[in-house]
Amino acid sequence: MELDDAYANGAHIAGAEEFPPRWAASAEDFRNSLHERARLDIAYAEGERHRFDLFLPEAAPKGVLIFVHGGYWMAFDKSSWSHLAVGALAHGWAVAMPSYDLCPEVRIADITQQVAKAVIRIAQEVPDVPISLTGHSAGGHLVARMLDPEMIPAEVGERMKVVVPISPLADLLPLLRTSMNDKFQMDCDAAKAESPVEMQQRFHSEVTVWVGAEERPAFLDQAQWLADAWQADHVIAFGKHHFNVIDPLADPESDLVRLLVS
């Protein structure tokens, strides 16, 4: 369809097929290295995929970072990203990573509700500390949606101090002009309802929209649209494309990690 290539990331990244197995291997090695500080498959609801992993620092957590994975709401789960917890853990923060159901078995609005349940459950599991949220691509969309007061109770929303959507999908209307919508099954009303750029009420978190300078123009546009709609800070990361823009999460000294644990 008209915008299929505009939203095709892997087709424009050299060695794109090497990234998923590399992510999965790094994540497994990291989980194994943490031993008892990796608490896996904690339930937040009843579904098979309604689970999150929680990685704990050596001392009492100073905060909890929640990372929501991408994959166009159609791929991946929490198991491929564990190694991205390294940066926040080094600063004494806990890190939680949920899975969720995938399209076409569910709709994007259902996934948003699932992630909201995960955030609420994680807040209970790590109480009385600040919460930061970040997510990549579709995960960027999902963490942005968590700022909707209709999604999250006030007592949790008030703890959400920093939100960083990374390469987010912020306006879902263009996706109606991709073949992916065969699985999303959205119409205009559904796309608008799930678009962060349309959100009028939000919790007062500090928001920074983060995107790689080498991303597809459509993703640069999506990031700009969200930053403009929310009057949010906007970082364009030099030399980063859609698949490696998340790498700094594993670096304790990166600007991205320092922003999230500030």
C-alpha positions in Angstrom: 0.0 0.0 0.0 0.9 3.7 -0.3 2.9 4.0 2.9 4.3 0.5 3.3 7.9 1.5 2.4 7.7 4.7 4.5 7.2 2.6 7.6 9.5 -0.3 6.7 12.5 -0.1 8.9 14.5 -3.3 8.4 14.5 -2.9 4.6 16.6 0.2 5.0 19.1 -1.0 7.7 22.2 -2.9 6.7 22.3 -6.3 8.4 18.8 -5.8 9.9 18.2 -9.6 10.1 21.2 -9.8 12.6 19.6 -7.6 15.2 16.8 -9.8 16.7 19.0 -12.9 17.4 21.7 -10.6 18.8 19.1 -8.9 21.1 17.8 -12.2 22.3 21.3 -13.6 23.1 22.4 -10.5 24.9 19.1 -10.5 26.9 19.5 -14.1 27.9 23.1 -13.7 29.0 22.1 -10.7 31.1 19.3 -12.5 32.8 21.5 -15.4 33.7 24.1 -13.1 35.1 21.7 -11.5 37.6 20.7 -14.7 39.4 18.2 -13.9 42.2 18.1 -10.3 41.2 16.1 -11.3 38.1 12.5 -11.9 39.0 10.9 -13.4 35.9 7.3 -13.8 34.7 5.4 -11.9 37.4 1.7 -11.8 36.5 -0.1 -8.5 36.0 -3.2 -10.1 34.5 -4.5 -13.6 33.6 -3.3 -14.0 30.0 -0.3 -16.1 29.0 1.6 -13.0 27.8 0.5 -10.8 30.7 3.8 -11.1 32.5 6.7 -8.8 33.3 10.3 -9.3 34.3 11.8 -7.3 37.1 15.5 -6.7 37.5 16.6 -5.4 40.9 19.7 -3.4 41.9 21.9 -4.5 44.7 20.4 -2.1 47.2 16.8 -0.9 47.7 15.6 0.7 44.4 15.8 4.4 44.0 13.2 4.3 41.4 11.7 1.9 38.8 12.2 2.2 35.0 9.6 0.5 32.9 10.6 -0.4 29.3 7.9 -1.3 26.8 9.1 -3.1 23.7 8.2 -2.4 20.1 7.5 -4.6 17.0 4.6 -2.7 15.5 2.3 -4.3 18.1 2.8 -7.6 16.2 6.1 -9.0 17.3 8.5 -9.7 20.2 8.0 -10.0 23.9 9.9 -9.0 27.0 12.6 -11.7 26.6 14.6 -9.9 23.9 15.4 -6.7 25.8 16.6 -7.6 29.3 20.2 -6.3 28.6 18.8 -2.8 28.2 18.3 -2.7 31.9 22.1 -2.4 32.5 22.1 1.4 32.4 19.4 2.1 35.0 20.5 -0.7 37.3 23.9 0.8 37.6 22.3 3.9 39.0 20.4 1.9 41.6 17.0 1.7 39.8 14.9 -1.3 39.3 13.9 -2.1 35.7 10.6 -3.8 34.7 9.8 -5.1 31.2 6.3 -6.3 30.3 5.0 -8.5 27.5 1.6 -8.0 26.0 -0.8 -9.7 23.5 -0.1 -9.0 19.8 -2.2 -8.0 16.8 -4.2 -9.4 15.0 -5.4 -11.5 18.0 -6.1 -8.2 19.8 -6.5 -4.6 18.8 -4.0 -1.8 19.7 -6.5 -0.3 22.1 -6.5 -3.7 24.0 -2.7 -3.6 24.2 -2.8 -0.1 25.6 -5.1 -1.4 28.4 -2.8 -4.3 29.0 0.2 -2.1 29.4 -1.7 0.1 31.8 -2.4 -2.9 34.0 1.3 -3.8 33.8 2.3 -0.3 34.9 -0.2 -0.4 37.8 1.1 -3.8 38.9 4.7 -2.8 38.7 4.0 0.3 40.8 2.6 -2.0 43.4 5.6 -4.3 43.2 8.1 -1.4 43.6 6.2 1.0 45.8 7.0 4.5 47.1 9.7 5.4 44.5 9.6 7.5 41.3 8.6 5.8 38.0 10.2 6.5 34.6 8.7 5.1 31.4 10.4 4.5 28.1 9.5 2.4 25.1 10.6 1.9 21.5 8.6 2.3 18.4 5.2 0.8 19.2 6.4 0.8 22.7 7.0 4.5 22.4 3.3 4.8 21.5 2.3 2.7 24.5 4.3 4.7 27.1 3.0 7.9 25.7 -0.5 6.6 26.1 0.2 5.9 29.8 0.0 9.7 30.4 -3.7 9.6 29.8 -5.4 10.0 33.2 -8.1 7.6 32.0 -5.5 4.9 31.7 -3.7 5.2 35.0 -5.0 6.0 38.5 -3.8 9.3 39.9 -1.7 7.7 42.7 0.4 5.9 40.1 0.3 8.7 37.5 1.8 11.2 40.1 4.8 8.9 40.5 5.5 8.9 36.7 8.2 11.6 36.7 9.9 11.1 33.3 8.6 9.6 30.1 10.8 9.1 27.0 9.0 7.7 23.9 11.8 6.5 21.7 11.1 6.6 17.9 7.4 6.6 18.8 4.3 6.1 16.6 2.4 9.1 17.7 -0.2 9.6 15.0 -1.7 6.3 13.9 -3.7 7.7 11.0 -0.9 7.2 8.4 -0.9 3.5 9.4 -4.3 3.2 7.8 -2.4 3.5 4.5 -0.2 0.5 5.1 -0.9 -3.2 4.6 -0.2 -3.6 8.4 -3.7 -2.3 9.0 -5.0 -5.7 7.7 -3.9 -6.9 11.2 -4.6 -3.7 13.1 -8.1 -3.4 11.8 -8.3 0.3 12.6 -10.7 2.8 11.2 -10.2 6.6 11.4 -11.9 6.9 14.8 -9.9 4.0 16.3 -6.6 5.5 15.0 -7.4 8.9 16.4 -8.5 7.5 19.8 -5.1 5.7 20.1 -2.9 8.5 18.8 -0.9 10.3 21.5 -0.9 13.5 19.4 -4.6 13.7 20.0 -4.4 13.4 23.8 -5.8 16.5 25.4 -5.3 15.6 29.1 -2.0 14.2 30.4 -0.2 13.7 33.7 2.5 16.3 34.4 5.5 14.2 33.7 8.7 15.4 32.1 8.5 14.2 28.5 11.4 13.9 26.0 10.8 12.5 22.5 13.9 10.6 21.4 14.6 9.5 17.8 17.6 8.5 15.7 18.9 10.9 13.1 19.3 8.1 10.6 15.7 6.8 10.9 13.1 6.7 8.1 11.6 10.2 7.4 8.3 8.9 8.6 9.7 8.2 12.1 11.4 11.6 12.2 8.1 13.1 11.3 6.3 11.1 14.0 8.7 12.2 16.7 8.4 15.8 15.6 4.6 15.6 15.6 4.6 14.4 19.2 7.1 16.9 20.4 5.1 19.7 18.8 1.7 18.5 20.0 3.0 18.2 23.6 5.5 21.0 23.5 8.0 18.4 24.7 11.8 18.2 24.6 13.0 16.6 21.4 16.4 14.8 21.0 17.6 13.6 17.6 20.4 11.1 18.3 23.3 11.5 15.9 24.2 8.4 13.9 21.4 6.2 15.2 18.8 4.3 13.2 15.7 2.6 14.2 17.3 -0.6 15.5 20.3 0.8 17.4 18.7 3.9 18.9 17.9 1.9 22.0 21.5 0.8 22.6 22.3 3.6 25.0 19.8 2.2 27.5 22.6 -0.4 28.3 25.2 2.3 28.9 25.1 3.8 32.4 26.9 6.9 31.2 24.6 7.7 28.3 22.5 10.8 28.1 19.4 8.7 27.6 20.0 6.8 30.9 20.8 9.9 32.8 17.6 11.5 31.6 15.6 8.6 32.7 17.1 8.2 36.2 17.4 12.0 36.9 
